[in-house]
């Protein structure tokens, strides 16, 4: 069964649209959706704070980040780029998020205006991140992230 939750967060209010057969299942879906969004927000905040040890805890061992250029970057290389400030994240403004959950797998799509300096170029990037996550021992882990622009 595919359950979908769409969240629009341009203001302080959150609108959740959930498709589920029963209230209990709907509550689980809503809880999982909020947990996925929380993990992805934690990732972005830790990127800004340059807390690579904490970022590493949110990511799978084999995590990869695909950049808007198409370059697929391994986790350790990306974390090293953050530590050296070759990739420096300053702030973000969340535009839109959506989460689709199927069992212990989730797909998160987030659109942010991300102020960052990447390999020497600073810009406010209209960045869309599509992340694949897996729930392990009750905790959502980010498996991979693919960046595009919107």
C-alpha positions in Angstrom: 0.0 0.0 0.0 1.4 3.4 -0.9 0.6 6.2 1.5 1.3 9.7 0.6 1.5 12.8 2.7 2.1 16.2 1.2 3.3 19.1 3.4 3.4 22.7 2.3 5.2 24.9 4.8 5.4 28.5 3.5 4.1 29.7 6.8 3.9 28.4 10.4 0.9 26.2 9.6 1.3 22.6 8.3 -1.3 21.0 6.0 -1.1 17.2 6.0 -3.1 15.2 3.4 -3.0 11.5 4.2 -4.5 8.5 2.4 -4.9 5.5 4.6 -7.4 2.8 5.3 -7.7 3.3 9.1 -7.1 6.0 11.7 -4.3 4.0 13.3 -2.6 3.6 10.0 -3.2 7.3 9.3 -1.6 8.2 12.6 1.5 6.0 11.8 1.8 7.6 8.4 1.6 11.1 9.9 4.1 10.2 12.6 6.5 8.7 10.0 6.0 11.7 7.7 6.8 14.1 10.5 9.9 12.0 11.4 11.2 12.0 7.8 10.7 15.8 7.6 12.5 16.2 10.9 15.5 14.1 9.8 15.8 16.1 6.6 15.6 19.4 8.4 18.2 18.2 10.9 20.5 17.4 7.9 20.2 20.9 6.5 20.7 22.6 9.9 23.8 20.4 10.6 25.2 21.3 7.1 24.9 25.0 8.0 26.5 24.3 11.4 29.2 22.2 9.8 28.5 19.4 12.3 29.8 16.6 10.2 29.9 14.1 13.0 26.1 14.7 13.5 25.5 14.6 9.7 27.2 11.2 9.5 24.7 9.8 12.1 21.8 10.7 9.8 23.3 9.0 6.7 23.7 5.4 5.6 27.2 4.1 5.3 26.9 4.0 1.5 25.2 7.4 1.2 25.8 9.4 -2.0 24.9 13.0 -2.9 24.2 13.7 -6.6 24.9 17.3 -7.3 23.0 19.5 -9.8 26.0 18.9 -12.2 25.3 15.2 -12.1 28.4 14.4 -10.0 27.8 11.6 -7.6 29.8 12.3 -4.5 30.5 9.7 -1.8 29.6 10.5 1.8 33.2 10.8 3.1 34.2 13.1 0.3 31.2 15.3 0.9 31.8 15.6 4.6 35.4 16.5 4.0 34.2 19.2 1.6 32.0 20.6 4.4 34.9 20.5 6.9 37.3 22.3 4.6 34.5 24.8 3.7 34.8 24.0 -0.1 31.1 23.5 0.5 29.8 26.2 2.9 26.2 26.4 3.7 24.9 29.7 5.2 21.1 29.5 5.5 18.0 28.1 3.9 14.3 29.0 3.4 12.0 26.0 3.0 9.6 26.4 0.2 7.8 23.0 -0.1 8.1 19.4 1.1 6.4 16.2 0.3 6.9 12.7 1.6 5.7 9.3 0.2 6.0 6.3 2.5 5.8 2.7 1.5 6.5 0.3 4.4 9.9 1.1 5.9 10.9 3.2 2.8 10.3 6.8 2.2 10.9 9.3 -0.6 11.3 12.9 0.5 11.2 15.8 -1.9 12.1 19.2 -0.5 12.5 22.6 -2.3 14.6 25.1 -0.5 16.2 28.4 -1.3 19.7 27.5 -0.1 22.4 30.2 0.4 25.7 28.3 -0.1 29.1 28.6 -1.6 29.9 25.4 -3.6 33.4 25.0 -5.0 34.0 28.8 -4.9 30.6 30.0 -6.2 28.2 31.5 -3.8 24.6 31.7 -4.7 21.1 31.3 -3.4 20.3 28.0 -5.1 16.7 27.0 -5.9 17.5 23.5 -4.8 15.3 20.5 -4.9 16.5 17.5 -2.9 15.0 14.1 -3.6 16.1 11.8 -0.7 15.5 8.1 -0.3 15.2 7.0 3.4 14.8 3.7 5.2 13.5 3.1 8.7 15.9 1.0 10.8 15.2 0.2 14.4 12.6 2.9 14.5 14.9 5.6 13.1 14.9 7.1 9.6 18.2 6.9 7.8 19.0 8.9 4.6 20.3 6.5 1.9 20.9 9.0 -0.9 20.1 12.5 -2.1 19.8 13.8 -5.6 19.9 17.6 -6.1 18.2 19.4 -9.0 17.0 23.0 -9.4 13.4 24.1 -9.5 
